[in-house]
Amino acid sequence: MVNASRIVTVITLLAVLSTSGAAQEKRVLTVEEAIQVGIQNSKVLRLSRSRVDYADAKSGEINSSRLPLLKFAGAYNRLSEVPAFAVDVPGVIPGASPNKFVLSPSVLNNYNLRLSVQQPLFTGFRLDASAAAADYTVEATNQEFKEDRGGLIYNIKSAYWNLFRAIEFNKVADENVETIKSHLKDVRNLLDQGMATNNDILTAELRLSDAQLKQINAKNGVRLSMVGLDYNLGIPLSTEVELASSLGHDPGSYANLDSLIGMAMEARPELRAMEARVKATEAGVTAAKAGWWPQLYLTGNYYSARPNQRILPTTDTFRDTWDVGVSVTLDLWNWGTTLHQVDQAQAQVAQNREAFGQMQDGVTLETTQSYLNLEQAKERIEVSRRGVAQAEENYRVSNRRYNEGLVINSDMLDAAVAVAQAKVTYTQALVDYELAKANLERAIGSIN
């Protein structure tokens, strides 16, 4: 019975473990593949695309108002009974009752059909200005979509390389723990031979505890970075992503700072979006001024009515008529409504122009900072690479001299920690350079 229960327990645990393992999806992605996955799953981009679709539809609606408007209307009315309109006609035979001659019969069922067309001829430039404003708004929302897409790509790259950094830090932490464990084993052997002290053991154990704490933090850093990447990719947060891209020092060539700023001014989508919105509000000023102009429309109607009131005598049959005309309206006095609308539109233009100027200043600052950060990161890579080589050589020499009794225990431990720190610094420099490069590309508008 005991063996059977143990077997059942083991089988249950295996089933649970296999189920949990199957539930955690594993994906191998390069940074380019990660970007494609994130773009496909992004709720932010879908929301941004819906704004573009809305602006497109709104532009179509406004542009259609410049075309002829065709309407059809129909109605049926049942009228109350009234006497027919008739006159008395004297009879031919003397003394006979006069005859009734019906001039207009009483038609109780009325049917009216009307087909109308209206074409704006002149609206004080309101329709043209409104259409232009709508087209500029479409352009602005398209540029804002590019901005959102570029921001998403940058976030994915940042999350991808942050995970790479966390994984490399974890590897360094693991190596450091194993190095100190190996050294602790050597110290214990030396203690057995009377060549080390208990204080040397305690010092090594203290360094090992510190290294293990850093190892725990590094493992947690990997988990947190993995969740961050999953979130940016729009995939389940339990997904384990294996990175197929790696980093190497391959500094690209970029133009000088002034050229980069010029590129940013031309290519940054948020600048193009704000520029389009400035033009849209300028068109809004023209549309607001339309209230000072007469509104001229060409109208036409085709009627089919039973009875047709325009045709006498009235008959209970469908008769067709039509009319064509021109209508003109002009606000003679509206208590300054048009003036206030123009003032509002001009104030909005001023606001957008100031915002555009502030945005240009911000882009200049961002491009300058990104360029300087990239240059700094490039210099740090070479320095930190030499630091790794120097730390490893120092550890090799210290280890040899320690075995010869020429170096004390704490110096040996310091050399081991220095190797780990140098590797961390080098990895940090590589990741900082990649992020600085991505940030500069975003700053000059080449990520979209």
C-alpha positions as CSV (number, residue, x, y, z in Angstrom):
1,M,0.0,0.0,0.0
2,V,2.8,2.4,0.9
3,N,4.6,1.7,-2.4
4,A,1.4,2.1,-4.4
5,S,0.7,5.5,-2.7
6,R,4.2,6.6,-3.4
7,I,3.9,5.6,-7.0
8,V,0.6,7.6,-7.3
9,T,2.2,10.6,-5.7
10,V,5.2,10.5,-8.1
11,I,2.9,10.1,-11.1
12,T,0.8,13.1,-9.9
13,L,3.9,15.3,-9.4
14,L,5.2,14.3,-12.8
15,A,1.8,15.2,-14.4
16,V,1.8,18.6,-12.6
17,L,5.3,19.4,-13.6
18,S,4.7,18.4,-17.2
19,T,1.6,20.5,-17.3
20,S,3.3,23.5,-15.9
21,G,6.2,23.0,-18.3
22,A,3.9,22.8,-21.3
23,A,2.0,25.9,-20.1
24,Q,5.3,28.0,-20.3
25,E,5.9,28.7,-23.9
26,K,9.5,29.1,-25.1
27,R,10.4,31.2,-28.1
28,V,13.7,31.8,-29.8
29,L,13.8,35.4,-31.3
30,T,16.3,37.7,-32.9
31,V,15.9,41.3,-32.2
32,E,14.4,41.8,-35.7
33,E,11.9,39.0,-35.1
34,A,11.0,40.4,-31.7
35,I,10.2,43.7,-33.4
36,Q,7.9,42.1,-35.9
37,V,6.1,40.1,-33.1
38,G,5.7,43.3,-31.1
39,I,4.3,45.3,-34.0
40,Q,1.8,42.5,-34.8
41,N,0.5,42.3,-31.2
42,S,0.7,46.0,-30.2
43,K,-2.6,47.4,-28.8
44,V,-1.0,50.8,-29.0
45,L,-0.5,50.6,-32.7
46,R,-4.0,49.2,-33.3
47,L,-5.4,52.2,-31.3
48,S,-3.2,54.6,-33.3
49,R,-4.3,53.0,-36.6
50,S,-7.9,53.5,-35.6
51,R,-7.2,57.2,-35.2
52,V,-5.9,57.2,-38.7
53,D,-9.0,55.4,-40.0
54,Y,-11.2,57.9,-38.2
55,A,-9.4,60.8,-39.7
56,D,-9.6,59.3,-43.2
57,A,-13.4,58.8,-42.8
58,K,-13.8,62.3,-41.5
59,S,-11.9,63.7,-44.4
60,G,-14.1,61.7,-46.8
61,E,-17.2,63.1,-45.1
62,I,-16.1,66.7,-45.4
63,N,-14.9,66.3,-49.0
64,S,-18.3,64.8,-49.9
65,S,-20.1,68.0,-48.8
66,R,-18.6,69.8,-51.8
67,L,-20.5,67.4,-54.2
68,P,-24.2,67.6,-55.3
69,L,-26.6,66.3,-52.6
70,L,-29.4,64.2,-53.9
71,K,-32.4,63.4,-51.7
72,F,-35.6,61.5,-52.1
73,A,-38.7,62.0,-50.0
74,G,-42.2,60.4,-50.0
75,A,-45.3,61.0,-48.0
76,Y,-48.9,59.7,-47.7
77,N,-51.7,61.7,-46.1
78,R,-55.3,60.7,-45.4
79,L,-57.5,63.8,-45.3
80,S,-60.8,64.3,-43.5
81,E,-63.8,64.4,-45.7
82,V,-64.9,67.8,-47.0
83,P,-67.5,68.6,-49.7
84,A,-66.2,68.8,-53.3
85,F,-66.0,72.3,-54.8
86,A,-68.9,72.6,-57.3
87,V,-71.1,75.2,-58.9
88,D,-74.8,75.1,-59.9
89,V,-75.5,75.0,-63.7
90,P,-79.1,75.8,-64.7
91,G,-81.0,73.0,-66.2
92,V,-82.0,72.9,-69.9
93,I,-85.7,72.2,-69.1
94,P,-87.5,75.1,-67.5
95,G,-88.4,74.4,-63.9
96,A,-85.9,71.6,-63.5
97,S,-83.4,71.5,-60.7
98,P,-80.0,73.0,-61.5
99,N,-77.1,70.5,-62.2
100,K,-73.9,70.4,-60.0
101,F,-70.7,71.0,-61.9
102,V,-67.7,69.8,-59.8
103,L,-64.7,72.1,-60.3
104,S,-62.4,70.5,-57.6
105,P,-63.2,67.0,-56.3
106,S,-62.4,66.1,-52.7
107,V,-59.4,63.7,-52.9
108,L,-58.9,62.1,-49.5
109,N,-55.8,60.1,-50.3
110,N,-52.8,62.2,-51.0
111,Y,-49.4,60.9,-52.3
112,N,-46.3,63.1,-52.6
113,L,-42.9,62.0,-54.1
114,R,-40.0,64.4,-54.4
115,L,-36.5,64.1,-55.7
116,S,-34.2,67.0,-54.7
117,V,-30.7,68.0,-55.7
118,Q,-28.5,70.7,-54.0
119,Q,-25.1,71.9,-55.2
120,P,-23.1,74.5,-53.2
121,L,-21.8,77.2,-55.5
122,F,-20.1,79.5,-53.1
123,T,-19.8,79.1,-49.3
124,G,-17.2,81.8,-48.5
125,F,-14.4,79.2,-49.0
126,R,-15.7,77.3,-46.0
127,L,-16.0,73.9,-47.8
128,D,-12.6,74.1,-49.4
129,A,-10.9,75.2,-46.2
130,S,-12.6,72.5,-44.2
131,A,-11.6,69.9,-46.7
132,A,-8.0,71.1,-46.6
133,A,-8.0,71.0,-42.8
134,A,-9.3,67.5,-42.8
135,D,-6.6,66.4,-45.3
136,Y,-3.9,68.0,-43.0
137,T,-5.4,66.1,-40.0
138,V,-5.1,62.9,-41.9
139,E,-1.4,63.6,-42.6
140,A,-0.9,64.5,-38.9
141,T,-2.5,61.2,-37.7
142,N,-0.4,59.2,-40.1
143,Q,2.8,60.8,-38.8
144,E,1.6,60.2,-35.2
145,F,1.2,56.6,-36.2
146,K,4.8,56.5,-37.4
147,E,5.8,58.1,-34.1
148,D,4.0,55.4,-32.1
149,R,5.6,52.7,-34.2
150,G,9.0,54.1,-33.8
151,G,8.5,54.4,-30.0
152,L,7.4,50.8,-29.9
153,I,10.4,49.6,-31.9
154,Y,12.7,51.5,-29.5
155,N,11.0,50.0,-26.4
156,I,11.3,46.5,-27.8
157,K,15.0,47.0,-28.6
158,S,15.5,48.4,-25.1
159,A,13.7,45.5,-23.5
160,Y,15.6,43.0,-25.7
161,W,19.0,44.3,-24.8
162,N,18.1,44.8,-21.2
163,L,17.3,41.1,-21.1
164,F,20.6,40.4,-22.8
165,R,22.4,42.4,-20.1
166,A,20.6,40.7,-17.3
167,I,21.5,37.3,-18.7
168,E,25.2,38.3,-19.1
169,F,25.2,39.7,-15.5
170,N,23.7,36.4,-14.3
171,K,26.5,34.5,-16.1
172,V,29.1,36.7,-14.5
173,A,27.5,36.2,-11.1
174,D,27.5,32.4,-11.6
175,E,31.1,32.4,-12.6
176,N,32.1,34.6,-9.7
177,V,30.4,32.2,-7.2
178,E,32.1,29.2,-8.7
179,T,35.5,31.0,-8.7
180,I,35.1,31.9,-5.0
181,K,33.9,28.4,-4.2
182,S,37.0,27.0,-5.8
183,H,39.2,29.4,-3.9
184,L,37.5,28.5,-0.7
185,K,38.2,24.9,-1.3
186,D,41.9,25.8,-1.9
187,V,42.0,27.8,1.4
188,R,40.5,24.9,3.3
189,N,43.2,22.6,1.9
190,L,45.8,25.1,2.9
191,L,44.3,25.2,6.4
192,D,44.6,21.5,6.7
193,Q,48.3,21.9,5.8
194,G,48.8,24.7,8.3
195,M,49.3,27.3,5.6
196,A,46.1,29.2,6.2
197,T,44.2,30.5,9.1
198,N,40.5,30.4,10.2
199,N,40.3,34.1,9.4
200,D,41.2,33.3,5.8
201,I,38.3,30.8,5.7
202,L,35.9,33.3,7.2
203,T,37.0,36.0,4.8
204,A,36.5,33.7,1.8
205,E,33.1,32.5,3.1
206,L,32.0,36.2,3.6
207,R,33.0,36.9,0.0
208,L,31.1,33.8,-1.1
209,S,27.9,35.0,0.7
210,D,28.2,38.4,-0.9
211,A,28.6,36.8,-4.3
212,Q,25.6,34.5,-3.8
213,L,23.5,37.5,-2.9
214,K,24.5,39.1,-6.1
215,Q,23.7,35.9,-7.9
216,I,20.2,35.9,-6.4
217,N,19.7,39.5,-7.6
218,A,21.0,38.6,-11.0
219,K,18.6,35.7,-11.4
220,N,15.7,37.9,-10.4
221,G,16.9,40.6,-12.8
222,V,16.7,38.0,-15.6
223,R,13.1,37.2,-14.6
224,L,12.1,40.8,-14.4
225,S,13.7,41.7,-17.8
226,M,12.0,38.6,-19.3
227,V,8.6,39.9,-18.2
228,G,9.4,43.3,-19.5
229,L,10.2,42.0,-22.9
230,D,7.1,39.8,-23.0
231,Y,5.0,42.8,-22.1
232,N,6.5,44.9,-24.9
233,L,6.0,42.0,-27.4
234,G,2.4,41.6,-26.3
235,I,2.8,37.9,-25.5
236,P,2.0,36.0,-22.3
237,L,4.2,37.1,-19.4
238,S,5.1,33.5,-18.7
239,T,6.7,33.1,-22.1
240,E,10.5,32.3,-21.9
241,V,12.3,34.1,-24.7
242,E,15.7,32.8,-25.8
243,L,17.7,35.6,-27.4
244,A,19.2,34.7,-30.8
245,S,21.0,38.0,-31.3
246,S,24.2,38.9,-29.5
247,L,26.2,42.1,-29.1
248,G,29.6,42.9,-30.4
249,H,31.5,46.2,-30.7
250,D,30.7,47.3,-34.2
251,P,30.6,51.1,-34.0
252,G,28.7,52.6,-36.9
253,S,29.5,55.8,-38.8
254,Y,27.3,58.8,-38.3
255,A,27.3,62.3,-39.7
256,N,28.4,65.2,-37.6
257,L,26.0,66.7,-35.1
258,D,24.7,69.5,-37.2
259,S,23.8,67.1,-40.0
260,L,22.0,64.8,-37.6
261,I,20.0,67.7,-36.3
262,G,19.0,68.7,-39.8
263,M,18.0,65.1,-40.5
264,A,15.9,65.1,-37.4
265,M,14.1,68.3,-38.4
266,E,13.2,66.7,-41.7
267,A,12.3,63.2,-40.6
268,R,10.9,63.3,-37.1
269,P,7.2,62.2,-37.5
270,E,6.0,64.3,-34.5
271,L,7.4,67.4,-36.2
272,R,5.7,66.6,-39.4
273,A,2.5,65.9,-37.5
274,M,2.6,69.2,-35.7
275,E,3.4,71.0,-38.9
276,A,0.3,69.5,-40.5
277,R,-1.8,70.5,-37.5
278,V,-0.6,74.1,-37.9
279,K,-1.7,74.1,-41.5
280,A,-5.0,72.5,-40.5
281,T,-5.7,75.3,-38.0
282,E,-4.7,77.9,-40.6
283,A,-7.3,76.4,-42.9
284,G,-9.7,76.6,-39.9
285,V,-9.3,80.4,-39.8
286,T,-10.4,80.6,-43.4
287,A,-13.4,78.4,-42.7
288,A,-14.3,80.6,-39.7
289,K,-14.3,83.7,-41.9
290,A,-16.9,82.1,-44.2
291,G,-19.6,83.6,-41.9
292,W,-18.8,87.0,-43.4
293,W,-19.6,85.8,-47.0
294,P,-22.9,85.0,-48.6
295,Q,-23.8,81.3,-49.0
296,L,-24.9,80.4,-52.5
297,Y,-26.6,77.2,-53.5
298,L,-28.2,75.8,-56.7
299,T,-31.3,73.8,-56.0
300,G,-33.6,71.6,-58.0
301,N,-36.7,69.5,-57.3
302,Y,-38.7,67.0,-59.2
303,Y,-42.2,66.3,-57.9
304,S,-44.7,63.5,-58.5
305,A,-47.9,64.0,-56.6
306,R,-51.4,62.6,-56.4
307,P,-53.1,65.0,-56.6
308,N,-50.6,67.7,-57.7
309,Q,-51.6,71.0,-56.1
310,R,-50.0,73.0,-58.8
311,I,-52.3,71.6,-61.5
312,L,-55.9,72.6,-61.7
313,P,-58.5,71.2,-61.9
314,T,-57.5,68.7,-59.2
315,T,-57.5,65.1,-60.3
316,D,-56.9,61.9,-58.4
317,T,-53.9,60.9,-60.6
318,F,-50.1,61.3,-60.3
319,R,-48.9,64.4,-62.1
320,D,-45.3,65.5,-62.4
321,T,-43.8,69.0,-62.0
322,W,-40.3,70.4,-61.3
323,D,-38.5,73.6,-60.2
324,V,-34.9,74.9,-60.3
325,G,-33.6,77.8,-58.3
326,V,-30.7,79.6,-56.6
327,S,-30.7,80.4,-52.9
328,V,-28.6,83.0,-51.2
329,T,-28.2,83.5,-47.4
330,L,-26.1,86.1,-45.6
331,D,-25.8,86.7,-41.9
332,L,-26.5,90.4,-41.5
333,W,-26.0,90.4,-37.7
334,N,-25.2,87.5,-35.4
335,W,-23.9,89.4,-32.4
336,G,-20.2,88.9,-33.3
337,T,-20.4,85.1,-33.5
338,T,-18.3,84.9,-36.6
339,L,-15.7,87.4,-35.2
340,H,-15.4,85.2,-32.1
341,Q,-15.0,82.1,-34.1
342,V,-12.2,83.7,-36.1
343,D,-10.5,84.8,-32.9
344,Q,-10.7,81.3,-31.6
345,A,-9.2,79.8,-34.8
346,Q,-6.4,82.4,-34.9
347,A,-5.6,81.7,-31.2
348,Q,-5.4,77.9,-32.0
349,V,-3.0,78.7,-34.8
350,A,-0.8,80.7,-32.5
351,Q,-0.8,77.8,-29.9
352,N,0.1,75.2,-32.5
353,R,2.9,77.4,-33.9
354,E,4.4,77.9,-30.4
355,A,4.1,74.1,-29.7
356,F,5.8,73.4,-33.0
357,G,8.7,75.7,-32.0
358,Q,9.0,74.1,-28.6
359,M,9.0,70.7,-30.2
360,Q,11.8,71.7,-32.6
361,D,13.8,72.9,-29.6
362,G,13.2,69.6,-27.9
363,V,14.2,67.6,-30.9
364,T,17.5,69.5,-31.1
365,L,18.2,68.9,-27.5
366,E,17.3,65.2,-27.7
367,T,19.4,64.7,-30.8
368,T,22.4,66.4,-29.2
369,Q,22.1,64.4,-26.0
370,S,21.7,61.1,-28.0
371,Y,24.8,61.9,-30.1
372,L,27.0,62.7,-27.0
373,N,25.8,59.6,-25.2
374,L,26.7,57.5,-28.3
375,E,30.1,58.9,-28.5
376,Q,30.7,58.3,-24.7
377,A,29.4,54.7,-25.0
378,K,31.8,54.1,-27.9
379,E,34.8,55.2,-25.9
380,R,33.7,53.2,-22.8
381,I,33.6,50.0,-24.8
382,E,37.3,50.0,-25.7
383,V,38.3,51.1,-22.2
384,S,36.2,48.4,-20.5
385,R,37.4,45.7,-22.9
386,R,41.0,46.4,-21.9
387,G,39.8,46.4,-18.3
388,V,38.5,42.8,-18.6
389,A,41.9,41.7,-20.1
390,Q,43.8,43.4,-17.3
391,A,41.5,42.0,-14.6
392,E,41.9,38.5,-15.9
393,E,45.6,38.8,-16.1
394,N,45.7,40.2,-12.6
395,Y,43.7,37.3,-11.4
396,R,46.0,34.8,-13.1
397,V,49.1,36.3,-11.6
398,S,47.5,36.7,-8.2
399,N,46.4,33.1,-8.2
400,R,49.9,31.9,-9.1
401,R,51.5,34.1,-6.4
402,Y,48.9,33.0,-3.9
403,N,49.8,29.4,-4.5
404,E,53.4,30.4,-4.0
405,G,52.5,32.2,-0.7
406,L,53.4,35.6,-2.0
407,V,49.9,37.1,-1.9
408,I,47.5,37.2,1.0
409,N,44.0,35.7,0.8
410,S,42.1,39.0,0.7
411,D,44.1,40.2,-2.4
412,M,43.2,37.0,-4.1
413,L,39.5,37.5,-3.4
414,D,39.8,41.1,-4.6
415,A,41.3,39.9,-7.8
416,A,38.3,37.5,-8.4
417,V,35.8,40.3,-7.7
418,A,37.7,42.6,-10.0
419,V,37.3,40.2,-12.9
420,A,33.5,39.9,-12.3
421,Q,33.2,43.7,-12.0
422,A,35.2,44.2,-15.2
423,K,33.0,41.8,-17.1
424,V,29.9,43.5,-15.8
425,T,31.3,46.9,-16.9
426,Y,32.1,45.6,-20.4
427,T,28.7,44.1,-20.8
428,Q,27.1,47.3,-19.6
429,A,29.2,49.3,-22.1
430,L,28.1,47.1,-25.0
431,V,24.4,47.4,-24.0
432,D,24.7,51.2,-23.4
433,Y,26.2,51.6,-26.9
434,E,23.4,49.6,-28.5
435,L,20.7,51.5,-26.6
436,A,22.4,54.8,-27.4
437,K,22.5,53.9,-31.1
438,A,18.8,53.0,-31.0
439,N,18.0,56.2,-29.2
440,L,20.0,58.3,-31.7
441,E,18.2,56.6,-34.6
442,R,14.9,57.4,-33.0
443,A,16.0,61.0,-32.4
444,I,16.8,61.6,-36.0
445,G,13.6,59.8,-37.2
446,S,15.2,56.8,-38.8
447,I,13.2,54.3,-36.7
448,N,9.6,54.1,-38.0
